[in-house]
Amino acid sequence: MQKSKWIVLTIFLAMIIGCTGNLTERQKDPVASLKVDNRESDSMIIYVVKGGVKQRLGQVNGLSIKRFIIPSHLLRDSYRLQFLADPIGSAQTPISDVLEVSPGEEITLLILNSL
């Protein structure tokens, strides 16, 4: 009985080590981050745009700062990205200029009060 417990424990540890190896490989993917400083009172839905296709990053509340990870698949091939802030309850959707974003960079998107 004691021997079977060790075999089960060994298999379990091997599975954990195998999964950990996959996680470290995923962490090698190129990543960048976006810091959104929303000085507007409205909450915003933030998108990243690459090649005319937008992908939602998340929401930043009014008068707050939030960081988002830019998905690694958007940093492959071309690093030319735009960022779109869609105010909740408004028809305006301001978009940034095209930016060259490299892995390891943090981009700051400053949303000013429109008053």
Buried (B, 14 or more C-beta within 10 A) or exposed (E): EEEEEEEEEEEEEEEEEEEEEEEEEEEEEBBBBBBBBBEBEBBBBBBBBBEEEBEEBBBBEBEEEBEBEBBBEBBEEEBEBBBBBBBEEEEEEBEBEEEEBEEEBEBEBEBEEEE
